[in-house]
Amino acid sequence: MRIFKIGILGSGVISRTYLADIKAFYKKLDVIACADINIELAQKLASEFDIKKAYTPEELLNDDEVEIIINLTPPQFHVELGRQIIMAGKHLFSEKPFAPSLKEAKEVLDLAKAKGVKVGCAPDTFLSSGLQSLRYYLDAGLIGKPFFLTANMTTFGVETWHPNPVPFYKKNSGPLFDMAPYYLSAIVSLLGPIESIAAFDAKAGRTRHIYVGPHAGTEIETEVPTHYSSILRLKSGVVVNLNVSFDIYGSNLPMFEIYGDGGTLTYPDPNYGGGTPRVYRKEQYTDTVYQKTGEALTRKEKFYELPELYPRVKDYSRGIGVLDLADAIETNSENRANGTLIMHITEAIEGIMISSEMGEFYKMKTTCERPEPLKPGGFIDEI
Ligand SMILES: NC(=O)c1ccc[n+]([C@@H]2O[C@H](COP(=O)([O-])OP(=O)(O)OC[C@H]3O[C@@H](n4cnc5c(N)ncnc54)[C@H](O)[C@@H]3O)[C@@H](O)[C@H]2O)c1
């Protein structure tokens, strides 16, 4: 097994999840350096996770030992720092969103091609045990032919838990850039590419109160819509209703539910790695036409849990996309969270924004294949 030397750029909240999971589960990935624009944050992270080198961003880019850099800086820096990482000859794994527009995503990916390095991007949650199991059941025809999916990301923003919530309400952020990628990558990996989009946006209020961290007690002015409702038509003909919101305190909407001519599959949360799919088969409903007995009536009311068919890393986990990238470098193959998928997801986000701003349908220009599914029965550190 080849071991890859990894550097982390951006030593904030999510770097700790990456580091904990990579160290615990992915032996192929050896994080040897971390960096931050604020060197003290890099030093703190290095001492917490026993990382050899704490660097400035420039020092990280200049370290010849580092092969892959994971970019965990705020979204506003992803394009520029992604370029710098590629120019330094390193493979890049970027947190989402990859870029604010299809044009910029393509420029970064073209640069990577010219420099001969590979690129991967979060969300990698579609590679998790829960969503891969859901895909297995879907492909096996458990609910017949799918025709409709509803996905609902309903939260009340990040200012109740994130120490630095301000960037989440700046241009090119908000729920569309921050949370829709999880849902869009799950949708595309399960049911294939998007063809067209109709969307509307809303905003519950202009300002947000910060509850925690150094800015607690102050207000943030929002630069972006904090709610989007959209309808997507997939190339397969499946219709998707996707709502993403930072304005909802509580909801009974399902987070992720797929409807087919043979039943319904439901899934807890595409932002999480683990998650038990549940099924409702059409017989549970039609049986009661003939059998009005207790047992049939009980089955009519229930969704049934389906086993997860892949190793469950953790409920909330990050890092499998970096393993996917390292494996693709080693075997000279295409990683699953690859450039074509990145461009399609980036365009879908932009398309939702354009449709709601212009009040018209958006026709997608890019397309992609569904990423290869994982093989059931593998080990936790195999992809
Ligand atoms: N926080 C989460 O739960 C979470 C979950 C999944 C994905 N993400 C994504 O991860 C990324 C980082 O989020 P976060 O919550 O860790 O943010 P954060 O603000 O906690 O950390 C970002 C770090 O990047 C550093 N930084 C800023 N500009 C830099 C630059 N030019 N060069 C080097 N370092 C720089 C900051 O000093 C900070 O330490 C975002 O893209 C976010 O969407 C976050």
The ligand as a Gaussian input file, in Angstrom:
#p B3LYP/6-31G(d) Opt

LIG

0 1
 N      -17.697000      23.667000       9.897000
 C      -18.295000      22.627000       9.359000
 O      -19.060000      21.888000      10.036000
 C      -18.044000      22.267000       7.926000
 C      -18.540000      21.038000       7.486000
 C      -18.277000      20.636000       6.193000
 C      -17.580000      21.485000       5.355000
 N      -17.127000      22.697000       5.768000
 C      -16.408000      23.540000       4.802000
 O      -15.037000      23.619000       5.199000
 C      -14.504000      24.906000       4.883000
 C      -13.951000      25.516000       6.152000
 O      -14.995000      25.618000       7.094000
 P      -14.694000      25.773000       8.641000
 O      -16.013000      25.697000       9.309000
 O      -13.615000      24.854000       9.081000
 O      -14.171000      27.290000       8.667000
 P      -13.343000      28.028000       9.810000
 O      -13.616000      29.460000       9.645000
 O      -13.589000      27.390000      11.114000
 O      -11.819000      27.699000       9.401000
 C      -11.207000      28.198000       8.255000
 C       -9.730000      28.467000       8.542000
 O       -9.101000      28.929000       7.348000
 C       -8.196000      29.955000       7.700000
 N       -7.955000      30.809000       6.542000
 C       -8.712000      31.833000       6.057000
 N       -8.148000      32.347000       4.965000
 C       -7.028000      31.649000       4.739000
 C       -6.024000      31.730000       3.745000
 N       -6.083000      32.643000       2.767000
 N       -4.992000      30.851000       3.809000
 C       -4.942000      29.939000       4.792000
 N       -5.857000      29.819000       5.773000
 C       -6.895000      30.678000       5.737000
 C       -8.868000      30.688000       8.854000
 O       -7.907000      31.393000       9.639000
 C       -9.522000      29.533000       9.614000
 O       -8.682000      29.020000      10.627000
 C      -15.650000      25.688000       4.239000
 O      -15.560000      25.581000       2.848000
 C      -16.916000      24.971000       4.723000
 O      -17.952000      25.066000       3.778000
 C      -17.334000      23.088000       7.053000

